[in-house]
Amino acid sequence: MSDILQTTSEIDIDKQHIITLFNTYVKGVEICLEGQNINHCGKEGHWLETKMGLKHNAKNEPDLLGYEMKTGESKTTFIDKAPDNIFINGAPMPKRNANEKQKFWEKYASIKESDKATIGGWRIDQFNYSGQKLCVDEINNIFVIYDYSQDKRENKESIMNLNKEPHIIMQWNTDALKSSIENKFNQKGFFKCIKDNNKFVKICFGGPITFDFWIDQVKKGLIYHDGYSKVNGRGRHVFRAANKFWNDLITEEY
């Protein structure tokens, strides 16, 4: 990370407005989570959004004036995006079909990572406990591959109709990924608020992020799938990177 000192006249007006908001309403203010779900992993982010005058939403656009806002302590999220296709034994799963979804969970979920059956947490070319890994093809689609021979679940032999040949179970299409990444991160870039103890003390900016750069970092294993979906819960498909990765993208701090 490089520190760049700029005068107000050298900073674009939108960035200056964000810095002013941060200095006025956030910097040095004790974080208060009263009335929030203390177990929610995004609670501090919601507090920060409120202080910065933002309403929480899931729109595929930057948070503020062309900049995407980030917090995060040990790791930080790029996107939470469901796959474009889910497959059972090679056949696409019908959309919004609860019975087929249940069959999918029964085949591929594991209790290794938690006390309840979950699926997710994939890394590039690295099989997890359930015999699953991320792959990227030649046109930058992302897949999850299942391989029976790599599956360490004790109950795998009792799972009905489990395809024992390596096969795709999920797919994110290039065009959809490109839209999600570049709509959020490839306008003016991002800013990240840095916390010390229970206060945000510094605001940092990084430049625009293209899909080509993003997918290259997925291929290198620096960006990975970090969402664990429970069998009867909401699907979580979060792509994240460690904060060291994000810190290396920072070009300015105030």
C-alpha positions as CSV (number, residue, x, y, z in Angstrom):
1,M,0.0,0.0,0.0
2,S,1.3,3.4,-0.9
3,D,0.3,6.6,1.0
4,I,-0.5,9.5,-1.3
5,L,-1.0,13.0,0.2
6,Q,-3.2,15.2,-1.9
7,T,-4.6,18.7,-1.4
8,T,-8.4,19.3,-1.5
9,S,-8.1,20.8,-5.0
10,E,-6.5,17.7,-6.4
11,I,-9.2,15.3,-5.1
12,D,-12.4,14.9,-7.2
13,I,-15.5,16.4,-5.7
14,D,-17.2,13.1,-5.1
15,K,-14.2,11.7,-3.2
16,Q,-14.0,14.9,-1.2
17,H,-17.6,14.6,-0.2
18,I,-17.1,11.0,1.0
19,I,-14.1,12.1,3.0
20,T,-16.1,14.9,4.6
21,L,-18.9,12.5,5.5
22,F,-16.4,10.1,7.1
23,N,-14.7,12.8,9.0
24,T,-17.9,14.4,10.2
25,Y,-20.0,11.4,11.1
26,V,-17.8,8.4,11.5
27,K,-14.1,9.1,12.4
28,G,-13.4,8.6,16.1
29,V,-17.1,7.8,16.9
30,E,-17.7,4.9,19.2
31,I,-19.5,2.1,17.3
32,C,-22.9,1.5,18.8
33,L,-24.8,-1.7,17.8
34,E,-27.7,-1.3,20.2
35,G,-30.9,-2.7,18.6
36,Q,-29.0,-4.8,16.0
37,N,-28.6,-8.5,15.9
38,I,-25.2,-9.0,17.6
39,N,-24.7,-12.3,15.9
40,H,-25.0,-10.8,12.4
41,C,-21.6,-10.7,10.7
42,G,-22.5,-7.5,8.8
43,K,-23.7,-5.5,11.8
44,E,-20.8,-3.0,11.8
45,G,-21.2,-2.5,8.1
46,H,-24.8,-1.6,8.6
47,W,-23.9,0.8,11.3
48,L,-21.3,2.4,9.0
49,E,-23.8,2.6,6.1
50,T,-26.3,4.5,8.4
51,K,-23.6,6.9,9.6
52,M,-22.6,7.6,6.0
53,G,-26.2,8.3,5.0
54,L,-26.7,5.0,3.0
55,K,-29.7,2.7,3.0
56,H,-28.9,-1.0,3.0
57,N,-29.7,-2.6,-0.4
58,A,-28.7,-5.4,-2.7
59,K,-28.5,-3.3,-5.8
60,N,-25.7,-4.1,-8.3
61,E,-24.2,-0.7,-8.2
62,P,-21.6,1.3,-6.2
63,D,-22.7,2.3,-2.7
64,L,-21.9,6.0,-2.9
65,L,-21.1,8.4,-5.8
66,G,-19.4,5.8,-7.9
67,Y,-17.4,4.2,-5.1
68,E,-18.1,0.8,-3.4
69,M,-17.8,0.9,0.4
70,K,-16.0,-1.9,2.3
71,T,-15.2,-2.7,5.9
72,G,-14.2,-6.2,7.0
73,E,-11.6,-7.1,9.6
74,S,-9.7,-10.3,8.5
75,K,-11.4,-10.6,5.1
76,T,-13.6,-8.5,2.8
77,T,-16.4,-9.4,0.4
78,F,-16.5,-8.7,-3.3
79,I,-20.0,-10.1,-4.1
80,D,-22.6,-12.5,-2.8
81,K,-24.0,-14.0,-6.0
82,A,-26.0,-17.2,-6.5
83,P,-24.8,-19.5,-9.3
84,D,-26.4,-19.2,-12.7
85,N,-26.9,-22.9,-12.9
86,I,-27.1,-25.8,-10.4
87,F,-26.8,-29.4,-11.7
88,I,-27.8,-32.7,-10.3
89,N,-25.9,-35.6,-12.0
90,G,-25.3,-33.4,-15.0
91,A,-28.9,-32.1,-15.5
92,P,-29.8,-28.5,-14.7
93,M,-31.9,-28.2,-11.6
94,P,-35.3,-26.6,-12.3
95,K,-35.5,-23.1,-11.0
96,R,-37.3,-22.6,-7.6
97,N,-38.1,-26.3,-7.3
98,A,-38.0,-27.0,-3.6
99,N,-37.9,-30.8,-4.0
100,E,-35.0,-30.7,-6.4
101,K,-33.1,-28.3,-4.2
102,Q,-33.6,-30.7,-1.3
103,K,-32.2,-33.6,-3.4
104,F,-29.2,-31.4,-4.2
105,W,-28.4,-30.7,-0.5
106,E,-28.8,-34.4,0.4
107,K,-26.2,-35.3,-2.2
108,Y,-23.6,-32.7,-1.7
109,A,-23.9,-31.1,1.8
110,S,-21.5,-32.0,4.6
111,I,-21.4,-31.6,8.4
112,K,-17.6,-31.2,8.5
113,E,-17.6,-27.4,8.6
114,S,-20.4,-26.9,11.2
115,D,-22.9,-28.6,13.4
116,K,-25.4,-28.5,10.6
117,A,-25.2,-29.8,7.0
118,T,-23.8,-27.1,4.8
119,I,-22.3,-26.7,1.3
120,G,-19.8,-24.1,0.1
121,G,-16.4,-22.7,1.0
122,W,-14.7,-23.7,-2.2
123,R,-11.2,-22.8,-3.4
124,I,-9.5,-23.0,-6.8
125,D,-8.2,-26.5,-7.7
126,Q,-8.3,-27.6,-4.0
127,F,-10.8,-30.3,-3.0
128,N,-12.7,-29.8,0.2
129,Y,-13.9,-32.5,2.6
130,S,-16.9,-33.2,0.4
131,G,-14.9,-33.7,-2.8
132,Q,-15.7,-30.3,-4.3
133,K,-13.5,-27.6,-5.7
134,L,-13.6,-24.4,-7.8
135,C,-12.4,-24.4,-11.4
136,V,-12.3,-21.7,-14.1
137,D,-12.6,-22.6,-17.8
138,E,-10.9,-21.0,-20.8
139,I,-13.7,-18.4,-21.2
140,N,-13.7,-17.5,-17.5
141,N,-16.9,-19.3,-16.4
142,I,-16.5,-20.5,-12.8
143,F,-17.5,-24.0,-11.9
144,V,-17.8,-26.2,-8.8
145,I,-16.7,-29.8,-9.6
146,Y,-17.6,-32.8,-7.5
147,D,-15.3,-35.9,-7.5
148,Y,-16.5,-39.0,-5.7
149,S,-12.9,-40.2,-5.3
150,Q,-12.0,-37.0,-3.4
151,D,-15.1,-37.2,-1.2
152,K,-14.2,-37.9,2.5
153,R,-17.7,-38.0,3.9
154,E,-18.3,-41.2,5.8
155,N,-21.9,-41.5,4.5
156,K,-21.2,-41.1,0.8
157,E,-21.7,-44.7,0.0
158,S,-25.3,-44.6,1.4
159,I,-26.3,-41.5,-0.7
160,M,-28.8,-42.6,-3.4
161,N,-28.0,-42.0,-7.1
162,L,-24.8,-40.2,-6.4
163,N,-22.9,-39.9,-9.6
164,K,-19.4,-41.4,-9.1
165,E,-17.9,-39.7,-12.1
166,P,-16.4,-36.2,-11.8
167,H,-19.1,-33.7,-12.7
168,I,-20.1,-30.1,-12.5
169,I,-22.6,-29.2,-9.7
170,M,-22.6,-25.4,-10.0
171,Q,-21.8,-22.7,-12.6
172,W,-21.3,-18.9,-12.7
173,N,-21.4,-17.5,-16.2
174,T,-18.7,-15.1,-17.3
175,D,-21.1,-12.4,-18.5
176,A,-23.1,-12.4,-15.2
177,L,-19.9,-12.3,-13.1
178,K,-18.4,-9.5,-15.3
179,S,-21.6,-7.4,-14.8
180,S,-21.6,-7.9,-11.0
181,I,-17.9,-7.0,-10.6
182,E,-17.7,-4.1,-13.0
183,N,-21.0,-2.5,-12.1
184,K,-19.8,-2.3,-8.4
185,F,-16.1,-1.8,-8.6
186,N,-15.1,-0.5,-12.1
187,Q,-16.6,3.0,-12.0
188,K,-14.5,5.1,-9.6
189,G,-13.2,2.3,-7.4
190,F,-13.7,1.6,-3.7
191,F,-13.1,3.0,-0.3
192,K,-12.5,1.1,2.9
193,C,-13.0,2.3,6.4
194,I,-10.3,1.1,8.8
195,K,-11.2,0.3,12.5
196,D,-9.0,0.6,15.6
197,N,-10.6,-0.9,18.7
198,N,-14.2,0.2,18.5
199,K,-13.9,3.2,16.2
200,F,-13.2,3.8,12.6
201,V,-10.1,5.9,12.4
202,K,-9.1,6.1,8.7
203,I,-10.6,6.0,5.2
204,C,-8.7,4.5,2.3
205,F,-9.3,4.5,-1.5
206,G,-8.4,2.1,-4.2
207,G,-8.8,2.4,-8.0
208,P,-11.4,0.7,-10.3
209,I,-11.3,-3.1,-10.5
210,T,-12.0,-4.8,-13.8
211,F,-13.4,-8.3,-14.3
212,D,-10.2,-9.4,-16.0
213,F,-8.2,-8.5,-12.9
214,W,-10.7,-10.1,-10.6
215,I,-10.9,-13.4,-12.4
216,D,-7.1,-13.6,-12.6
217,Q,-7.0,-13.3,-8.8
218,V,-9.6,-16.1,-8.5
219,K,-7.4,-18.3,-10.7
220,K,-4.5,-17.5,-8.4
221,G,-6.5,-18.5,-5.3
222,L,-6.4,-15.0,-3.8
223,I,-10.2,-14.6,-4.2
224,Y,-12.3,-17.6,-3.1
225,H,-15.8,-18.8,-2.3
226,D,-16.5,-18.2,1.4
227,G,-20.2,-18.8,1.7
228,Y,-21.7,-21.7,3.6
229,S,-25.3,-22.5,2.8
230,K,-27.5,-24.4,5.2
231,V,-29.8,-27.1,3.9
232,N,-33.0,-25.3,4.7
233,G,-31.6,-21.7,4.8
234,R,-30.7,-19.0,2.3
235,G,-28.1,-19.8,-0.3
236,R,-24.8,-18.0,0.5
237,H,-22.3,-17.6,-2.3
238,V,-19.8,-15.0,-1.1
239,F,-16.6,-14.4,-2.9
240,R,-14.0,-12.8,-0.6
241,A,-10.3,-12.0,-0.3
242,A,-8.1,-11.5,2.8
243,N,-7.5,-8.0,3.9
244,K,-3.9,-8.2,2.9
245,F,-5.0,-8.5,-0.7
246,W,-7.3,-5.5,-0.3
247,N,-4.6,-3.4,1.4
248,D,-2.3,-4.0,-1.5
249,L,-5.0,-2.3,-3.7
250,I,-5.1,0.9,-1.6
251,T,-3.5,3.9,-3.2
252,E,-4.7,6.7,-0.9
253,E,-5.6,7.1,2.8
254,Y,-7.0,10.0,4.8
